Amino acid sequence: MLIWAIVLLIAGFIILIKGADLMVSGASSMAKKLGISTIAIGLTVVSFGTSAPELIVSLFSAINGKADASFGNVIGSNNFNLLCILGVSGLIYPLVVQRNTVRFEVPISIAAIIVLYLLVNDRWLQGAATDSLSRTDAIILLIFFFFFMMYVYRTMKFESEYEEAPIKIFTTPISVILVIAGISMLVLGGKLVVDNAVLIANYFGLSQKIIGLTILAAGTSLPELATSAVAAYKKNTDIAIGNVVGSNIFNIFFILGVTGVVQPLNYNIALNFDLKVLFVASMVLMIFMFTLNQRKLDRWEALLLFIGYIVYTIFLIGMEEVI
């Protein structure tokens, strides 16, 4: 059983990588043919597609009464996106950051963290009996998501400020097929990885919270990892960055919004630590973007992010063993 789970886990990785390649190729081609900026494609089509596993996992976790896994999946995925994915992508190829990303998109992702923190800490802020994400809170998140989509719509025609690697142009039907096939493979690969990773985690006796923050978070974020890594390798840095920033905003505003409307969630305040890690990491990213006014994530900065994720994961596992 354990060996079979490992085999399916590896198969999931292979499907994810190929799906990411198709996704990036199709999305890049669509952007050029439609005259839409690559960053807008990264913030919408790519981030929506690669966040599909998080949406599925969070919804099913909530419906099955596993609120810790649902919250842990989203918060853990965002930490994985920011620290691990940008770290790996930046090591592959230094990521040039557009002015709008520094001025608006990353600040919006930071605002999303603050909004979520304020909404779920009911006992501290409102003197309530429990901490939770109510349907009203979830609707507020969806309203913020609507305004974010309006912002993306306004930026769709902006051109990239930097010269990027040549993009192969396909016909519109082929581009659409590539994107759909890529998303399908990402979802399938993500499901294979998550299901079998959870089986392996359960085999070793890990808790619901730690599974959500690590195994589910990393597993459902593998599409983002594969997509951003491939995009960085192809030097399409707008998609590499837009995918991560867009996914982080999408995860909090849309995924938790939809999940909370379907099933209100009790919130474990122990997750405040992980939200604070996400906030600090986002601020560090902002600082890195302003290094020497280059708006660029250099390899040494990417390495620091990646090391930060390793330290964070070791701390989580260490705390689990203590408990």
Secondary structure, 3 states (H helix, E strand, C coil): CHHHHHHHHHHHHHHHHHHHHHHHHHHHHHHHHHCCCHHHHHHHHHHHHHCHHHHHHHHHHHHCCCHHHHHHHHHHHHHHHHHHHHHHHHHHCCEECCHHHHHHHHHHHHHHHHHHHHHHCHHHHHCCCCCEECHHHHHHHHHHHHHHHHHHHHHCCCCCCCCCCCCCCCCHHHHHHHHHHHHHHHHHHHHHHHHHHHHHHHHCCCCHHHHHHHHHHHHHCHHHHHHHHHHHHCCCHHHHHHHHHHHHHHHHHHHHHHHHHHCCEECCHHHHHHHHHHHHHHHHHHHHHCHHHCCEECHHHHHHHHHHHHHHHHHHHHHHHHC
